[in-house]
Amino acid sequence: MSGLGPQRELEEAAALERRRRRELLRRDRIFNARIRTIGGRAGKEGREGAIDKDALDAQVKERKIQEAAEKAEHERFAHDMKKNDKLMCLLEERQKNETKDLNRALVEFQKNFQKPETRREFDLNDPEALKKDRPARVSDDDPRCTISGMQKFMGEDLNYDQRMKFQKEQLREWSLQQQKDWKNALADQKLADDLYDKFRVELDRKIMEEQKKEEESRRAVCTATKNFNRIQAAELDHKNELEKAQKMKDDMDEITCLLRGDFLSENPNQAIGPWGKHNVLVNRWKGMNQEQLMAIREFQKEQALEKLREREQERQRDAEWDRQRLQAARAQLLWERHQQRQNQEQRRGLDVINAVLSQEQKAKNIYLKEEEYSNIPTDEFYAQFNTTTR
């Protein structure tokens, strides 16, 4: 996987960018109605109307070469992926086995050396505590007797020697057991390391065998290819020698025929065909006369004038297109301005109508107030007037 580095990614990005740029150029050529032709792309310099078939064939050939290279690259990448997957599977299997062995050793160690009976607080959780328990008092020297029992006093330790001997023996047994456990652990570790080294050696041997087989197969393919190329080269040399001899013979015959014939005699009559004076044999033609040259020059002048007329027509057509576009833009601008003026006139008319309605409404309100005041009696009118003025 290390072979596919940043350089490879940059190359792939550059190839993708080149393909995208070619596709954009091709799209511009296809969708341009002024230069597109049916069936291919027209030439530019003296080849108007002719289809560029050689360019299309070159593109097809280049595409096939590119596809073959990409296919070879994908096959090589797939081969590397298979090899890496195989190595990854082997390493994962080895890791699983190591984890399984480690868990098994841990369970065995806990089973053998971490039993519940060896814990310091086991006497508090012992299920057989009642069965193992002794009576409250066995004798006067029972160490379980309390002070209030007056069975044992400070300074009295009759079992000191036996207890110290027992403790020393116990410490010695514990030390021997720890040394034995340590030796067993070292032996297990050494055995595991030896097995791992053997597995690595076997794995390396298998990998070397696979590489050796691959190199042998590649060497055999190269040898067969060299032999095939050598045979083809010999056949090609023999064929070239035969062709060279035949060509020399044909050349000598042609030289003899030319020397003995009337082709080098510069006889203009030999170019006249059997069907008349205007039927010219090209292989015997010795050149054109002055009249034919003048006719060709006149025809070339007519072609040049026709080319100029076509360019002038194209220029006029472009100018007509520009004029129509400007007229359309001017018409659009005039229409927008006319629409704005209509909107302004409509707004102005609405303002006038609103003003008239407002004046009518004010007049109507004044008339209603005057009519209301005219219907009020005189005393009430003065009272209302005084209230209003206050």
N, C-alpha and C positions, 0 to 999 in steps of 0.2 A: 504493500500500500504506500510505501515511502516513495516509489517511483513516480507516482502521480502528484507532483509537487505544484508550486505556484507557476512554474514555467509551463507545465502542461495546461493548466487552467487558462493562462494568458494566450497560449496558442489556440485553444478551442474558442475563446472569446473573440480573437482576431479573425478566425475562420468564419465564425457566425456573423460578425460584422461585415465581412466581405460578401458573404452570400446575401445578406440583407440589402447591401448597397447595390449589388447586381440585380436583385429582384426589383428594387425601386426604379433603377434605370430602365429595366425591361418593361415595367408597368407604364412609365412615361412614354416609351416608344409605342407601346400597343394602343394606349388610349388617346394618343395625339392624332386627331382626325386629319390633320393637314399633311403629315408625313407617313401615315400608316398605309401600307399596301396589302393586298390579299395574298396570303401564302408565304410571306417573308418580309424582310426589311430591305428597302430600296437603297442603292448606293448613293454616294454624294458627289464624287468627282468623276464625271463623265460616264456614270453607269446608272442613270435614272431609269427606273422601271425594271431593272434586273434584280432578281432575288438572290440574296447573299447566302447561298446554300453551303459554301465552304465554312463560313462562320458558324452556322448551325451544326454542321458535322463536327467541327472542332469543339463546340460546346458539348455535344453528346459524348465525344471521345473523352474530353476532360472530366465529364460527369461520371463516366464508367470507371476511369482511373481513380477518381476520388472515392467512389463507392467501394472499389476493391481495396484501397488503402484503409478506409474506415472499417471494412469487414475484417481485414487482417488485424487491425488494432483492437477491435472488439473481441476477436478470438484470443488474442494474447492476454487481454485483460481478463477474460473469462477463465483462461488457464491459471493465471495468477490468483484469481479469486478462489478457484477450486483448491489450489495448493494451500492457500492461507486458511480456508475453511477446514481442511483436513488437519492442519497443525493446531488450529484452535480447538477442534474436537478432541484431539489427543491431550492437549493441555487441560481442557476442562475435565476430561475423564480422570487425569492424574490428580487434579485438585480435589475432585469429589472423593477419590480413594483416600487421599491424605486426610481430608476432613472426616471421613468415615472411620479411619484408623485412630485418629485423635479422639473422636467421641467415644469409641470403644475402649481406648486406654483410660479415658477419664471415668467412664462407668465402672471399669474394673478396679481402678484405684479407689473410687468412692465405696465400692462394695467391699474391698479388702481392708482398707486402712482408715476409713471414715465411718465406721459403724456407729449406730446410735448408742451402743453400750460404752463407747470410749469418750462420750461427751461429759463435760463437767456437771451439767445440770440434768443428767439422765435420771438420777435418783428422784428428782421432783416429778418426772413424767413417766416413771417406770410403770407399765401396766401390771407387772407382777410384784409390785411393792408390798401389798398385803400378804401375799404368800411367802415372801422372803423375810418379812418382819418377824422379830423375836419378841418374846414377852417383855413386859415393862421392866422386870428385874430378873436377872439370872443368878447373880452372886453378889457378894459384897464388893468385889473388885470390878464390877460392871462399869465401864467408862460412861455409860448412859445415865448413871445415877446423878441426880442434881445435887446442888449444895445443901438444899434443905433436907436431903435424905441422909446427910452425915455419913456418906459411904466413901468419899474420896476428898482429900484436902490438898491445899496448895503445896507444891514441892514434892509430892509423891508421884513417881513415874516408874513403876516396877518393870514395865515392858520397854524401857528406853533402848536397851541393847538390841533386842529382837526387832524393834521397830526400825532402828537405824540400819541394821543389817538388811532387813527387808526392803527398805527404801533404796539402799545402795544396789542391791540385787535388781530391784526394779529399774533403777536408772541405767544399770549396765545392760539389761535386756532391751530397754528403750533405745539406747545408743546402738547396740548391735542391730536392732530391727531397722533403725534409720539408715545405718550404713548399708544393710542389705537392700533396703528399698532404693537407696541412691544408686547402688551398683546395678540393680535391676533396671532402673530408669535410664542409666547410661547405656546399658546393653540394648534396651529397646530403641533408644535414640540412634545408636550405632547401626542396629539392624535396619531401622527405617532409612537412615542415610545410605546404607549399602544398597538397599532395594531401589531407592531413588536414583542412585548412581547407575545401577544396572539398567533401570528403565531409560535413563537418559542415553546411555551407551547404545542400547537396543534401538531407541528412536533415531539417534544419529546414524546408526548403521543402515536402518531402513531408508532414511532420507538420502544417504550417500548411494545406496543401491538404486533408488528411483532416479537420482541425478545421473548415475552412470548409465542406466538403461536409456534415459532420454538422450544423453550425449552419443551413445552408440547408434540409436535410431537416427539421430540427426546426421551423424557421420556417414551412415549407410545411404541416407537420402542424398547427401552431398556427393558421395562417390558415384551413385547412379546418375545423378544430374551431370557430373563431369564426363562420365562415359558417354552419355547420350549427346552432350554438346560436342565431344570429340568426334563422334561418328557423324553428326550433322555437319561439322566443320570439314571433315574429309570429303563427304558427299558434295558439299558446296564447292570445295576447291576443284574436285573432279568436274563438276558441272560448269564451273567458270572456265576451266581449261578447254573443255569442249566448245563452249560458247565463244571463247576467244579464237580458237582455231577456225571455227565456222565463220566468225566475223572477219577474220583476216582473209579467208577464201572469198567471201562475198565482196569485201573491199577491193581485192585484186580484180575480181570479175567486173565490178563496177568501173574501176579505173580503166580497165581495158576497153570496156564498152564506150566509155566517154571519149577516150582517145581516138577510137576508131569511128565514132558517130559524128554527126554534124551539130551536136549541141554546143561545142566550143567554137564552132565556126562562125557564130554570131549571125546565123541565117534567120532573118525575121519570118520567112515563109514557113518555117517549121512550127511556129506557134499557131498557125491557122488550122482550125478543126475540120473534120470531115463534113460538117453540116453547114458550112458557110464561112464567110469572112468574119462575122461578128462572134462566132463561137471560137474562143481563144483557149488553147491548151496552156494551163498554168505552169506546168513543169517545163515548158519550152519557151515561155514568154521572156523576151529580152528587154522589156521596158515599154513605156507609153510614148506616144508622139506628142507634139506640141498642142494639138487640138484637144486630146484627151486630158492633158494637164490643165488647160484653160477651163474645160468643162468641170473638172473636179474643184478648181478654185472658185468658180462661180457657185457651185453647189455649197461649198463651205461658207461663202459669204451669205447665201440665203439662210443656212442654218444659224449663223451668228445673228442675223436680223430677226429670225424667228425666236431665238433665245431672248433677245432684247425685248421683243414684243411681249413675250410671256412674262418677263420680269416687270414690265410696265403695267401689264394687266394685274399682276399680283399686287403691285404697289397701289394701283387704283382701288383694287378690292379691299386692301387693308385700310386705305384712307376712307372708303365708303363705310367699312365696319366702324371705324373710329367716329365718323360723322354721325352715323345712326346711334351709336352709344351716347354721344354728347347730346343729340336731340332728345333721346329718351330721358337722360338725366335732367335736361332743361325743362322738358314737359312735366317731369315729376316735381321739380322745384316750383314751377308755375302752379301746378295743381295744389301743392301744399300751401303756397301763398294765398291762392283763391279760397282754399278751405279755411285758412286763418281769417281772411277778411269776412267770409260768411259767418264764421263763429263770432267775430267782433260785432258785426251788424245785428246778429240775433241777440247778443248780449245787450247791445245798446237799445234794441227794441224792447227787450224784457225790462230794462231799467226804466224806459219811458212809460211802459204799461204799469209797472209797479208804482211809479211816481203818481200817475193819474189815479190809480186805485187808492193810493194813500190820501190824495187830496179829496177824493170822493168820500172816503171813510171819515176823514176829519170833518168835512162839511155835514155829513149825516149825523155825526155825534153832536156837533154844535146845534143842528136843527132839533135833535131829540131833547137836548138840554133846554133849549129855549121853549119848546112845547111843554116840557115838564114844568118849567117855572111859570108859564102862563096859566096853567091849571091850578096853581096853589093860591089860596086866599091871600089877602094883603097882610093880615096879622101874621099868618104862618110864614109868608115870604120874608117879612122883616125879621121875624125870629130866626128863621133859617139863615138869613143874610148875616145877622149879628153873630150867630154861632160860627158861621164860616169865616167871618173876619177875625173873630177871636182866635 
